[in-house]
Amino acid sequence: MKGKLPVFDFEPCVSCSVCVLACPFSCITLSVNGVDALKNLYPKVDASGCTGCGICEKACPMGAIRMDGNA
Amino acid sequence: MVSCMGSILEVDLTSGEIKKTKVPDEIYYNVLSGKGLGAWYCLKNIPAGADPLGPDNILGITSGALTGTGALFCGRWTVVGKSPLTGGWGDSNCGGMFAPAIKQCGVDAIFFRGVSEKPVYLYMDNRTCELRDASAYWGLDATEAEKRLTEDSQKGKKLPRVAVIGQAGENRSCIAGICNDGGRIAARSGLGGVMGSKRLKAVVLAGSLPIRSAQPERVKELSSVMGRKIKRMLVPPVSGAMLPMVGRMMGLPVSFPMDGAMSGMLLKKWGTPMNQALAVVSGDAPLKNWSGGPKDVPGANKEFNPDKILAMETAKYHCYSCPMGCGGMLDTGKVPGMEYDETHKPEYETMNQFGPLLVNNSLDSIFIINELLNRAGMDTISAGATVAFAIECFEVGILTKADTDGLELTWGNTQAIIALVKKMIAREGFGDVLADGSRIAARRIGKGSERLAMQVGGSELPAHDSKNDGHLVTHYAAEPAPGKHTVAMDLMYNAMSLCDICSWAPPAKLRNKKENLEPTETVALATAANACYTMMMDGAGGCYYGEMMGVHTFKLIEYLNAAAGWGRSGDDYMEIGKRVQTMRQLFNVKQGIDPASVKLPGRALGYPSLRSGPLKGVKAPYAKEQVSLHWKVMGWDGETGVPAPETVEALGINALLEMEVGA
């Protein structure tokens, strides 16, 4: 059963890719541009592959992920 | 060690045999992973006198002890082996996303020996590990080969990570590196040539195994604190045109402690190209093949203003676990003469080696050369220094157009420089003479040309003048893989606060730069401490720019204790660094390198001295004594550089070398 999807808070996010590596289904990419003036890329989830397991939320050192999105 | 996978992969390319073997935990305890694990394995297994480009050499691809644990700034992988460039120890590291992929396949390192009959690549995931035919990829540049291998190997959504050689490696160039992530490169020491000599085109990794740590919440807490600090760091509200003024301040004859956050702020905005605007006026940048001052490169500060590069940046590039993002992707669609629409932001080293070092005042040409060399997999530091050597040979009449395939190799001749780079990549005509670096080129050319080759022990000098940063007088010559700026510098030492974690590291103090050019115990302690710390950090998979943030921001000791479940002190970890450094030096001795014969060229020491600029008249007359004192602090013989038997014994190296990997 699919749970909630990750929601990313770009304010604390440091674009470190720890969530990208942690995702066991390779559903997260750093691909959101235009968030800050420096042009850092931020994470995005591919909802079709995400099972809502929450591993990314647990792995993120910055507290930037909440499992709160609609599947 | 909990954060390591506890195994390595041993691949015999001659027989095709592949073994996954366990590594005794005591090895990790004593040398960590990464460069340390590689030094242990290569010292033990590469026979004395091995041909660097023959079957007896071993090519190791290693990850770091902290890589994949969630520790920030720990995404570097390191390639190790016997260098064809120097004949001694070789290593180089690189970022991108490749380092954790090694551990996700269940191993900490992959060691290749032998030579394959035909081109192959290694494919590995959680279940499969095999050598595959690489004929379809042989001949492709590294970026194209990576793209095709990724597409051809991908199963489901998991993106395979690829380390690959380009044409330079295939052509067994002694200045070839190994590439990943579309243009990142483990460039130095010529180990791409070793990979090519083994007919190993690539390593493709698609594992997804978890990487653990003993105290994951503590690791996360450390990352959170550092990440917040870097996120909140101010981005300097100044234009790139103002950087030369900062450079003038840095060019003053004083050395002083500073917060590592300073460099972090600049890197976060511009990446390493910001240093070009500082370095010409500060004296950091070698100009005109180490013979010129700022007046010899008029217009360089304007042409190489890093704001021009920022304007082309489409996105920042972060390596795995990097909170800073010093890299960037550039839109080069409008660069005249550029074949490709995109390139990784050139690093400072590339900019200076192909810019002011050659009196080349064309930023556009830097983009072209950067992409050409990244795709070919050739070290821009060595390639730039070798082109500088060739130009000066031409200027003084050692070479003529009859030698250079008609190229007018004069200072700043941009089109001739680009044409020559292409020839070096293809080993075509005169390019073949230069394709193995400046020392070998000088032997081929003769006529006294060796005096114009700015190399040490065979390795070309990078873009930092040792007369400006006196610690480099020692490091360039005393480092077992000579001619590297990434081991240590006075600039780094001033930012690290190493004395706060190491009982024998002297505090950084305000002083005249000339004091760094004198043979004092204080300088020797600082150079030894910095080198040991970096060796230890390389075992963790750490990044140089994390290191530069200082021990109070990048808390490597706390990270390692949390990841491994240890409670070891800073001094304990410094001993690990000393052990690894000593193993690397023992490797050189085993391979017949005479450390005392590795000497800097005269210009790097001020002979003859520069006639203008911030380094006008500066000399480093005590290089031999500085190196000798450094060796003594390391516990090596002060005359020969050979590690003393009592040091080897105290570090337990012989006992470690007797240990075997077990199936």
Contacts between the chains, C-beta under 8 A, distances in Angstrom:
chain1	res1	chain2	res2	distance
A	12	B	227	7.6
A	12	B	228	7.2
A	12	B	231	6.7
A	14	B	72	7.7
A	14	B	227	4.5
A	14	B	230	6.4
A	14	B	231	5.4
A	14	B	323	3.7
A	15	B	316	7.2
A	15	B	318	4.9
A	15	B	322	7.9
A	15	B	323	7.3
A	15	B	325	6.1
A	16	B	72	6.0
A	16	B	223	7.9
A	16	B	227	7.0
A	16	B	318	6.5
A	16	B	320	7.7
A	16	B	321	5.3
A	16	B	322	6.1
A	16	B	323	5.2
A	17	B	75	7.9
A	17	B	97	6.9
A	17	B	318	6.4
A	17	B	319	8.0
A	17	B	320	5.0
A	17	B	321	6.6
A	17	B	322	7.8
A	18	B	70	5.3
A	18	B	223	7.7
A	18	B	321	6.1
A	20	B	97	7.8
A	20	B	320	7.9
A	21	B	68	6.5
A	21	B	97	7.7
A	21	B	100	5.3
A	21	B	104	7.8
A	21	B	320	6.5
A	22	B	70	8.0
A	24	B	208	6.1
A	25	B	157	6.4
A	26	B	156	7.5
A	26	B	157	4.1
A	26	B	158	4.6
A	26	B	159	6.2
A	26	B	208	7.8
A	27	B	157	6.7
A	30	B	318	7.3
A	33	B	314	7.6
A	33	B	315	5.5
A	37	B	235	7.9
A	38	B	235	6.8
A	38	B	268	7.0
A	38	B	269	6.9
A	38	B	316	5.9
A	38	B	325	7.4
A	39	B	313	5.9
A	39	B	314	6.9
A	39	B	315	5.1
A	39	B	316	5.4
A	39	B	328	7.6
A	40	B	315	7.6
A	40	B	316	4.6
A	40	B	318	7.3
A	40	B	325	5.6
A	41	B	315	5.3
A	41	B	316	6.7
A	41	B	318	7.5
A	46	B	157	7.4
A	49	B	157	5.6
A	59	B	70	6.0
A	59	B	220	7.9
A	61	B	70	5.7
A	61	B	72	7.1
A	61	B	219	7.9
A	61	B	220	4.7
A	61	B	221	7.9
A	61	B	223	3.4
A	61	B	224	4.7
A	61	B	227	5.8
A	62	B	223	7.7
A	62	B	224	6.1
A	62	B	227	5.1
A	62	B	228	7.4
A	62	B	231	7.7
A	63	B	224	7.0
